Amino acid sequence: MQLTPSWLAAAVQRGIISDQQAKLLWAFTQEQAGSGADLQTPPDAPAFRPAHILYYLGGLVAIGAMTLFMNLGWERFGHVGLLTITVVYALFGLGVTEWLLRHKLRIPAGLTAAFTLVLVPLAVYALQGALGLWPEGMDKSWAYRDYHILIDGRWLVMELATLAAGALMLLRYRLPFLVMPIAGTLWYMSMDLARLLADCGSKYGCGDLWDKYKTISTLFGLLVLLVALVVDLRARQARREGRDYAFWLYLAGLMAFWGGLTSMDSNSEWGKFGYLCINLLLIAAGAILARRAFAVFGGLGVAFYLGHLADQVFKDSMVFPFVLTLIGFAIIGLGILWQRKEQAITEQLRNLLPDAWQEMLDDGT
């Protein structure tokens, strides 16, 4: 959002600032723009800049090399060799992170710290193999690359170790991007925990396993969203300064919650309507919290519900496509209105919340 002379003039008319203050403020913005400073984002905030693009490209390539693109060739080193290599890599990552922080390069430091953290499950995997502590049912044919492919409750030791290491690293470094591997681990854990708990169906009559997966994923996602909300409310000032600790937690929570909810089957139209209402609430939550991820997932849910109406309820109706077209254009118009009145709408929605919540949301924004 750019500051313009018309905005300053409007502020003068409303008595927010004086005419002299408006002139001084405009002169200051021009001076900063001429010096190459970014008036829209703090220096440490991620932005679409060439340097930042290179940071993230390099960081994600390195992280991918140690996670998604691990191949069976690494198994040739054996568990002890793999553990040794992982520890050396981790020490290197920590050393680079410390060096970058000393030079006040927080964004690349966050990436190298995340690189170090994603090595933890690999280290635990190698340590378990070296000590002969494979969980029951996981023979030597299991490889680390299966960690990112197969859903199984026996990966939980690796995931818990990653979460513990992530918490310690966050206390040490306070780098928001560290939350990304933590959030990813929580997402993995939601699926693996669902598998572990759902397997009790064969022993205690827990019912259909797939239905249990979906229920546990939904509940786990909701829990992560609540944790993200607490983090968001307690770190509003950090977000204003460009350090967003809640973003990745929201994303992981939404993926688990919305994914589980969407995959549930309902033979009742009222149940499907309830799904629509939940997605509308997600959109409203996105407006209140100023989080676009909620609006994206909620919008997808609304689109799915409308698709259900078109495919099932009004399958042979000639009128429904016309009505749906009108609804589509009405939503576009709502988007235009929202863009113009976003701050006012957000304030009105926040006014519906308790005073204590309003104060926390407004702090730092």
C-alpha positions in Angstrom: 0.0 0.0 0.0 1.6 3.2 -1.2 1.3 6.6 0.6 0.0 9.2 -1.8 -0.6 13.0 -1.6 -4.4 12.4 -1.9 -4.3 10.2 1.2 -2.4 12.9 3.1 -4.9 15.5 1.9 -7.8 13.3 3.2 -6.0 13.0 6.5 -5.7 16.7 6.7 -9.4 17.2 6.0 -10.3 14.8 8.8 -8.1 16.6 11.2 -5.8 13.6 11.7 -2.7 15.6 10.8 -2.0 19.3 10.1 -1.2 20.6 6.6 2.4 21.3 7.7 2.7 17.7 9.0 1.4 16.4 5.7 4.0 18.3 3.8 6.8 17.2 6.1 5.6 13.6 5.9 5.5 13.6 2.1 8.9 15.1 1.9 10.2 12.4 4.2 8.6 9.6 2.0 10.2 11.1 -1.1 13.6 11.3 0.6 13.3 7.6 1.7 12.2 6.5 -1.8 15.1 8.3 -3.3 17.5 6.5 -1.0 16.1 3.1 -2.1 14.4 2.4 1.2 11.2 0.3 1.1 8.4 2.1 2.8 6.0 -0.8 2.7 7.9 -3.5 4.5 10.5 -3.6 7.3 14.0 -4.4 6.2 13.9 -7.9 7.7 10.4 -8.8 6.3 10.2 -11.2 3.3 9.4 -9.4 0.1 9.5 -9.9 -3.7 13.0 -8.7 -4.1 15.8 -10.3 -6.2 18.0 -11.0 -3.2 15.1 -12.5 -1.3 14.2 -14.7 -4.2 17.7 -16.0 -4.4 17.7 -16.6 -0.6 14.6 -18.7 -0.7 15.5 -20.5 -3.9 18.9 -21.6 -2.5 17.5 -22.4 1.0 14.6 -24.5 -0.4 17.0 -26.4 -2.7 19.2 -27.2 0.2 16.3 -28.2 2.4 14.8 -30.3 -0.4 18.1 -32.1 -0.8 18.0 -33.3 2.8 14.3 -34.2 2.8 12.2 -34.8 -0.3 15.0 -35.7 -2.6 16.9 -38.1 -0.4 17.6 -41.3 -2.3 18.6 -44.8 -1.5 22.2 -44.1 -2.3 22.6 -42.5 1.1 21.7 -45.9 2.7 25.1 -47.2 1.4 26.9 -45.2 4.1 25.2 -47.3 6.8 23.5 -45.9 9.9 26.7 -44.8 11.7 28.1 -43.1 8.5 24.7 -41.5 7.9 24.6 -40.2 11.5 28.1 -38.8 11.2 27.4 -37.0 8.0 24.1 -35.6 9.4 25.9 -34.2 12.5 28.6 -32.6 10.4 25.9 -31.0 8.2 24.0 -29.8 11.3 27.1 -28.2 12.8 27.9 -26.5 9.5 24.3 -25.2 9.3 24.4 -23.8 12.8 27.8 -22.2 12.1 26.5 -20.5 9.0 23.4 -19.4 10.9 25.5 -17.8 13.7 27.7 -16.0 11.1 24.6 -14.6 9.2 23.0 -13.3 12.4 26.2 -11.6 13.4 26.0 -9.7 10.1 22.3 -9.0 10.7 21.1 -11.1 7.7 18.0 -12.6 9.4 16.2 -14.0 6.3 19.1 -16.2 5.0 19.8 -17.1 8.7 16.2 -18.4 9.0 16.7 -20.6 6.0 20.0 -22.1 7.2 18.5 -22.6 10.6 15.5 -24.4 9.0 18.0 -26.5 7.0 19.6 -27.6 10.3 16.3 -28.4 11.8 15.2 -30.7 8.9 18.3 -32.8 9.6 16.9 -33.9 13.0 14.6 -36.6 11.7 17.4 -38.0 9.6 19.7 -38.0 12.6 17.1 -39.8 14.7 16.5 -42.3 11.9 20.2 -43.1 11.7 20.6 -43.3 15.5 17.7 -45.7 15.8 19.2 -47.9 13.1 22.7 -47.8 14.6 21.3 -48.8 18.1 19.0 -51.4 16.7 15.9 -49.6 18.0 13.7 -49.9 15.0 10.0 -49.9 16.1 8.2 -53.2 15.7 7.2 -53.9 12.1 9.8 -51.5 10.6 12.5 -53.8 9.1 15.7 -52.9 7.4 13.9 -52.4 4.1 12.5 -49.1 5.4 14.5 -46.1 4.2 14.5 -42.5 5.3 12.9 -41.3 2.1 9.8 -43.3 3.2 9.4 -40.8 6.0 8.0 -38.3 3.4 5.9 -40.8 1.5 4.4 -43.4 3.9 2.0 -42.5 6.7 2.8 -44.6 9.8 2.6 -44.0 13.5 6.1 -45.4 14.1 7.6 -42.2 12.7 6.4 -40.3 15.8 9.8 -40.6 17.6 11.4 -38.7 14.7 8.7 -36.1 14.7 8.7 -35.5 18.4 12.5 -35.1 18.3 12.1 -32.5 15.5 9.5 -30.6 17.5 11.7 -30.6 20.6 14.7 -29.4 18.6 12.6 -26.8 16.8 11.4 -25.4 20.2 15.0 -25.1 21.4 16.2 -23.4 18.2 13.3 -21.0 18.3 14.3 -20.0 21.9 17.8 -19.5 20.7 17.3 -17.7 17.3 13.8 -16.2 17.2 13.7 -16.7 13.4 10.1 -17.0 12.0 11.1 -19.3 9.1 12.1 -21.9 11.7 8.3 -22.4 12.2 8.0 -23.8 8.7 9.7 -27.2 9.4 7.9 -27.3 12.7 4.5 -26.7 11.0 5.4 -29.3 8.4 6.3 -31.8 11.1 3.0 -31.1 12.9 1.2 -31.8 9.6 3.1 -35.1 9.2 2.3 -35.9 12.8 -1.4 -35.3 12.3 -1.5 -38.0 9.7 0.9 -40.4 11.5 -1.0 -40.0 14.8 -4.3 -40.6 13.0 -2.8 -43.8 11.6 -1.5 -44.9 15.1 -4.8 -44.2 16.8 -7.0 -45.5 14.0 -5.2 -48.9 14.1 -6.9 -49.4 17.4 -10.1 -50.1 15.4 -9.0 -53.7 14.9 -8.7 -54.1 18.7 -11.3 -51.9 20.2 -13.9 -51.6 17.5 -13.1 -48.0 16.6 -15.0 -48.3 13.3 -13.9 -47.6 9.8 -10.2 -46.6 9.7 -10.5 -44.0 6.9 -13.3 -42.2 8.7 -11.1 -42.1 11.8 -8.2 -40.7 9.9 -10.4 -37.8 8.7 -11.8 -37.1 12.1 -8.4 -37.1 13.9 -6.9 -34.9 11.1 -9.8 -32.4 11.5 -9.4 -32.3 15.3 -5.7 -32.1 15.2 -5.8 -29.3 12.6 -8.2 -27.4 14.8 -5.8 -27.7 17.7 -2.9 -26.4 15.6 -5.1 -23.4 14.5 -5.8 -22.6 18.2 -2.1 -22.8 18.9 -1.4 -20.5 15.9 -4.1 -18.0 17.2 -2.4 -17.9 20.6 1.0 -17.3 18.9 -0.5 -14.6 16.7 -2.2 -12.8 19.5 1.0 -12.8 21.6 3.3 -11.7 18.7 1.4 -9.0 17.0 4.2 -6.5 17.5 6.7 -8.9 15.9 4.4 -9.3 12.9 4.2 -5.6 12.5 8.0 -5.6 12.4 8.0 -8.2 9.7 8.5 -11.3 11.8 5.5 -13.5 11.4 5.7 -16.6 13.7 2.1 -17.7 13.1 1.9 -18.0 9.3 3.2 -21.5 8.9 1.2 -22.8 11.9 -2.0 -21.4 10.4 -1.1 -23.0 7.0 -0.4 -26.4 8.6 -3.5 -26.2 10.7 -5.7 -25.2 7.8 -4.4 -28.1 5.7 -5.1 -30.7 8.3 -8.4 -29.2 9.5 -9.9 -28.2 6.1 -8.5 -31.3 4.4 -10.0 -33.6 6.9 -13.3 -31.8 6.9 -13.6 -31.7 3.2 -12.8 -35.4 2.8 -15.7 -36.3 5.2 -18.8 -37.7 3.6 -22.3 -36.6 4.5 -25.5 -38.0 3.2 -27.4 -35.1 4.6 -27.9 -31.8 2.8 -27.9 -30.1 6.2 -24.5 -31.6 6.8 -23.2 -30.2 3.5 -24.8 -26.8 4.4 -22.9 -26.9 7.7 -19.7 -27.4 5.7 -20.6 -24.3 3.8 -21.2 -22.3 7.0 -17.8 -23.5 8.4 -16.0 -22.2 5.2 -17.9 -18.9 5.5 -16.6 -18.7 9.1 -13.1 -19.3 7.8 -13.4 -16.4 5.4 -14.7 -14.2 8.3 -11.8 -15.3 10.5 -9.4 -14.4 7.7 -10.9 -10.9 7.7 -10.7 -10.5 11.4 -7.2 -11.8 11.7 -6.0 -10.2 8.4 -4.9 -13.7 7.2 -5.5 -14.5 3.5 -4.9 -18.2 4.0 -8.2 -18.5 5.7 -10.0 -16.8 2.8 -8.3 -19.1 0.3 -9.3 -22.3 2.0 -12.8 -20.9 2.8 -13.3 -19.8 -0.7 -12.3 -23.3 -2.0 -14.9 -24.8 0.4 -17.6 -22.5 -0.9 -16.7 -23.4 -4.5 -16.9 -27.1 -3.7 -20.3 -26.6 -2.1 -21.6 -24.7 -5.1 -20.2 -27.5 -7.3 -22.2 -30.0 -5.3 -25.4 -28.0 -5.8 -24.7 -27.9 -9.5 -23.9 -31.5 -9.8 -26.4 -33.1 -7.5 -29.2 -30.8 -6.2 -29.9 -28.8 -9.3 -28.4 -31.2 -11.8 -31.2 -30.8 -14.4 -32.2 -27.3 -13.6 -32.0 -24.7 -16.4 -32.3 -21.8 -14.0 -29.4 -22.7 -11.7 -26.5 -21.8 -14.1 -28.0 -18.3 -14.5 -28.5 -17.9 -10.7 -25.0 -19.2 -10.1 -23.6 -16.7 -12.7 -25.4 -13.9 -10.8 -23.9 -15.2 -7.5 -20.5 -15.2 -9.1 -20.7 -11.6 -10.2 -22.2 -10.6 -6.8 -19.1 -12.2 -5.2 -16.9 -10.2 -7.5 -18.7 -7.1 -6.5 -18.3 -8.0 -2.8 -14.6 -8.4 -3.5 -14.5 -4.9 -4.9 -16.4 -3.5 -1.9 -14.2 -5.4 0.4 -11.0 -3.9 -1.2 -12.4 -0.4 -0.8 -13.7 -0.9 2.7 -11.4 -3.6 4.0 -10.2 -1.7 7.1 -13.8 -0.6 8.0 -15.1 -4.2 7.6 -12.3 -5.6 9.6 -12.9 -3.1 12.4 -16.7 -3.9 12.4 -16.0 -7.6 12.6 -13.5 -7.1 15.4 -16.1 -5.0 17.3 -18.1 -8.2 17.7 -15.3 -9.8 19.7 -14.7 -9.3 23.5 -12.7 -6.2 24.4 -9.7 -8.2 25.5 -9.5 -9.9 22.1 -9.8 -6.6 20.3 -6.9 -5.1 22.3 -4.7 -8.1 21.4 -5.6 -8.0 17.7 -5.1 -4.2 17.5 -1.7 -4.3 19.3 1.0 -3.7 16.8 -1.3 -3.3 13.8 
